[in-house]
Amino acid sequence: MKITKGMDGSTAQIREVVRKVEPKNRSADPGKTIQKIQDHLGKKDKEEIVREALKFHHEAEELKPYQAELIKMQRHLEKSGKKMVVLFDGRDASGKGGTIRRITRYMNEKRSRVVALGKPTEDQKTELHIKRYIEHFPRAGEIVLFDRSWYNRALVEPVMGFCTEDQYRRFLKKVVTYEQNFLEDAGKTILLKLYFSVTKEEQKKRFERRKNDPLRQWKLSEVDLQAQELWDEFTEKKYMLLKKTHTEYSPWWVIRSDNKHLARRETMKLILNSVPYKGRSRELDFTLDPAIVIPGDKELQMMKKQRKKYGRSLV
């Protein structure tokens, strides 16, 4: 039995192997069902399951030291009264949500929040675009992670026609000034802007899995259904985003996320490197992988070269 290429994660691959031999009528005794599955698995299948289970275990264990460091960092923020805002923007199906879950898994929930705002109300549409996000900003000693942020106005909204061209251009012109205002809060606010980048091929695979998995079908949105067709339009908006809103005091970091585990690990490192906290491990490697984490200005340079050579950006 051959494992399906490109499946998302070790547990998915194990599930695919087991599904082919699992009895249709499960026994009330889980032990008997497991024994029947074992009896029908071939040697190669068993080896594949063990390999994938060990891979899953290794990846989870590799993240734990960084998750422990995040707890130390969180304590430092609480003691120092500093605030942290982390923005997770980027392509659909690029692994933003899964990364956020790994980051916050062991954090003190009283001092950390995940904010994922839905469509604005009619009243909110008449207000300053960034206002409804600012209302969720952290208090002293708190960290807030935005699963998509005010930069929706620079990415999804103009492509999908959810805002006017004038609103889009006005946002790009003023947003860095807004950010500078709250970053100048006596150095108390730390802002990290992360753009998750996935290849078109990998995005397609992840969409297919969402379509075929009843536990993930809720993730498919109006935007998801058109993301592949509008790939070049989203790429152009990414280019303008980096060109207009990557600044020295408020930079973008691009996270290559085809490999979800590496994206999660490197994002944790990036967050930890943004705060000089006490008790930092001297044994843990905090060096960023340059193949996974790319400064926004370097990504922009690469996109400019691609535009010059091919007439368009490819990432």
C-alpha positions in Angstrom: 0.0 0.0 0.0 1.4 3.4 -1.0 1.1 6.5 1.1 -0.6 9.3 -0.7 2.0 12.0 -1.6 1.5 15.5 -0.2 -0.8 14.6 2.6 -0.9 17.1 5.4 1.0 15.7 8.5 2.0 12.4 10.0 -1.4 11.7 11.5 -3.1 12.1 8.1 -0.7 9.6 6.6 -1.3 7.1 9.3 -5.1 7.6 9.0 -4.8 6.9 5.2 -3.0 3.6 5.8 -5.4 2.4 8.6 -8.5 3.4 6.6 -7.7 0.8 3.9 -7.7 -2.1 6.4 -10.0 -0.9 9.2 -13.1 -3.1 9.6 -16.4 -1.5 8.6 -18.1 -2.6 11.8 -16.0 -1.5 14.8 -16.0 -3.7 17.9 -17.3 -2.2 21.1 -13.9 -3.2 22.5 -11.3 -0.8 21.0 -8.6 -3.4 21.7 -10.2 -5.9 19.4 -10.6 -3.3 16.6 -6.9 -2.4 16.9 -5.9 -6.1 16.8 -7.9 -6.6 13.6 -6.2 -3.6 12.0 -2.8 -4.9 13.1 -3.6 -8.4 11.6 -4.4 -6.8 8.2 -1.5 -4.5 8.0 1.4 -5.5 5.9 5.1 -5.2 7.0 5.6 -2.0 4.9 2.5 -0.5 6.3 3.5 -1.1 9.9 6.9 0.3 9.2 5.3 3.4 7.6 3.0 3.9 10.6 5.9 3.6 13.0 8.0 6.1 11.0 5.2 8.6 10.8 4.4 8.2 14.5 8.0 8.8 15.4 8.1 11.8 13.1 5.0 13.3 14.8 6.5 12.6 18.2 9.9 14.2 17.2 8.3 17.3 15.9 6.1 17.8 19.0 9.1 17.3 21.3 11.3 19.7 19.2 8.8 22.5 19.8 8.5 22.0 23.6 11.7 23.8 24.6 10.6 26.8 22.6 7.1 26.6 24.1 8.8 26.7 27.5 10.8 29.7 26.5 7.6 31.4 25.4 6.3 31.0 29.0 9.5 32.7 30.3 9.0 35.5 27.8 5.4 35.9 28.8 6.5 36.3 32.5 9.0 39.0 31.4 6.2 40.9 29.6 4.1 40.7 32.7 6.8 41.9 35.1 8.0 44.7 32.8 4.5 45.8 31.8 5.3 45.6 28.1 2.7 44.7 25.5 3.2 42.5 22.4 1.1 42.4 19.2 1.8 39.7 16.7 0.1 39.8 13.3 -0.5 36.6 11.3 -1.3 37.5 7.7 -0.6 36.0 4.3 -2.0 33.4 1.9 -5.1 31.3 2.7 -4.2 27.8 3.9 -0.7 28.9 4.8 -0.7 27.5 8.3 -1.4 30.6 10.4 -4.0 29.0 12.6 -1.9 25.9 13.4 1.1 28.0 14.2 -0.9 30.2 16.6 -2.3 27.1 18.4 1.3 25.8 18.9 2.5 29.1 20.2 -0.3 29.6 22.7 -0.7 25.9 23.8 1.1 26.3 27.1 0.8 30.0 27.6 -1.0 31.6 30.6 -4.4 32.3 29.1 -5.0 35.2 31.4 -2.1 37.0 29.8 -2.5 36.0 26.1 -5.4 36.3 23.6 -6.0 35.2 20.1 -8.1 37.6 18.0 -9.8 36.5 14.8 -12.4 39.2 13.8 -15.2 38.4 11.4 -16.8 40.8 8.9 -17.3 44.3 10.2 -20.8 45.5 11.2 -22.5 48.3 9.3 -21.5 50.7 12.1 -17.9 49.5 12.0 -17.8 50.1 8.2 -18.3 53.8 8.9 -15.4 54.0 11.4 -11.6 54.1 11.0 -10.7 50.7 9.6 -8.0 50.0 12.2 -10.3 51.0 15.1 -12.0 47.6 15.6 -8.5 46.0 15.9 -7.1 48.6 18.3 -10.1 47.8 20.6 -8.5 44.4 21.1 -5.0 45.6 21.8 -3.1 44.2 24.8 -3.0 45.6 28.3 0.3 46.0 30.1 2.0 42.5 30.4 -0.2 40.9 27.8 0.4 39.4 24.3 -2.3 39.4 21.6 -2.0 37.4 18.4 -4.2 38.5 15.5 -5.3 35.7 13.1 -5.5 38.1 10.2 -5.2 41.8 11.0 -5.9 45.3 9.8 -3.8 44.4 6.8 -6.8 42.6 5.4 -7.5 46.0 3.9 -4.2 45.7 1.9 -4.5 42.0 0.9 -7.9 40.2 0.8 -10.3 43.2 0.7 -9.0 44.9 -2.5 -8.7 41.6 -4.4 -12.2 40.4 -3.5 -13.8 43.8 -3.9 -14.6 44.2 -0.2 -13.3 47.7 -0.2 -13.0 50.5 -2.8 -9.7 51.4 -4.6 -9.7 54.7 -2.7 -10.0 52.9 0.7 -7.2 50.6 -0.3 -4.8 53.4 -1.3 -5.7 55.6 1.7 -4.9 52.6 4.0 -1.5 52.0 2.4 -0.7 55.7 2.8 -1.7 56.1 6.4 -1.2 52.7 8.1 2.5 53.1 8.9 1.7 56.4 10.7 -0.9 54.7 12.8 1.6 52.0 13.8 4.2 54.5 14.6 1.8 56.3 17.0 1.2 53.2 19.2 4.8 52.0 18.9 6.0 55.3 20.4 4.2 54.4 23.6 7.4 54.8 25.7 8.8 51.6 24.1 6.1 49.6 25.8 4.5 48.0 22.7 6.3 45.4 20.6 4.8 44.8 17.1 5.7 41.7 14.9 4.2 41.6 11.4 4.3 38.1 9.9 3.3 37.2 6.4 2.8 33.4 5.8 3.8 32.4 2.3 2.8 29.0 0.8 3.4 27.9 -2.8 0.5 27.6 -5.2 0.9 23.8 -5.5 0.9 23.3 -1.7 -2.1 25.6 -1.2 -4.0 23.6 -3.8 -3.3 20.3 -1.9 -4.5 21.9 1.4 -7.7 23.1 -0.2 -8.4 19.6 -1.6 -8.0 18.2 1.9 -10.4 20.7 3.3 -13.0 19.8 0.6 -12.7 16.1 1.4 -12.4 16.2 5.2 -15.7 16.9 7.0 -13.8 18.1 10.0 -12.1 20.8 7.9 -14.8 21.8 5.5 -15.8 24.7 7.7 -12.5 26.3 6.9 -13.4 26.8 3.2 -14.5 30.3 2.7 -15.5 32.5 -0.2 -11.9 33.7 -0.4 -10.5 30.1 -0.4 -12.7 29.1 -3.3 -11.1 31.8 -5.5 -7.6 31.9 -4.1 -6.1 29.7 -6.8 -7.7 31.7 -9.7 -6.7 35.0 -8.1 -3.2 33.9 -7.2 -1.5 36.6 -9.3 -3.7 39.3 -7.9 -2.9 38.3 -4.3 0.8 38.2 -5.3 0.6 41.8 -6.6 -1.0 42.9 -3.3 1.7 41.2 -1.4 4.3 43.1 -3.4 2.6 46.5 -2.7 2.2 45.5 1.0 5.9 45.0 1.4 6.8 48.1 -0.8 4.5 50.5 1.2 4.4 49.1 4.7 7.8 47.5 5.5 9.7 50.0 7.5 12.7 50.0 9.8 10.7 50.4 13.0 7.8 48.2 11.8 9.2 45.5 9.4 7.5 42.5 7.8 8.9 38.9 8.2 7.9 36.4 5.5 7.5 32.8 6.7 7.9 30.1 4.1 5.2 27.6 5.3 5.1 24.7 2.9 6.7 22.7 5.8 4.3 23.5 8.6 6.6 22.2 11.4 9.6 24.3 10.3 7.3 27.3 10.0 6.0 26.8 13.5 9.4 26.3 15.0 11.0 29.3 13.3 8.0 31.6 14.1 8.5 30.7 17.8 12.2 31.7 17.5 11.3 34.9 15.8 8.9 35.9 18.6 11.5 34.9 21.3 14.2 36.9 19.6 12.1 40.1 19.7 12.3 40.3 23.5 15.4 40.3 25.7 14.0 38.3 28.6 15.7 36.9 31.7 16.4 33.2 32.0 16.9 32.6 28.3 18.2 29.1 27.6 21.9 29.0 26.6 21.6 25.5 25.1 18.7 26.1 22.7 19.4 27.3 19.2 17.6 30.6 18.5 19.2 31.1 15.1 16.7 31.7 12.4 16.6 29.5 9.3 17.1 31.9 6.4 15.3 29.5 4.1 12.2 29.8 6.3 12.3 33.3 7.7 12.9 36.1 5.2 13.1 39.8 6.1 10.4 41.8 4.2 13.0 44.0 2.4 14.8 40.9 1.1 11.6 39.3 -0.1 10.7 42.6 -1.9 14.1 42.6 -3.6 13.5 39.1 -4.8 10.0 40.0 -6.1 11.4 43.0 -8.0 14.0 40.8 -9.7 11.3 38.3 -10.7 9.1 41.1 -12.1 12.0 42.3 -14.1 12.8 38.9 -15.4 9.4 37.3 -15.8 7.1 40.3 -15.9 5.5 39.2 -12.6 6.4 38.0 -9.1 6.3 34.3 -8.5 6.0 34.0 -4.7 
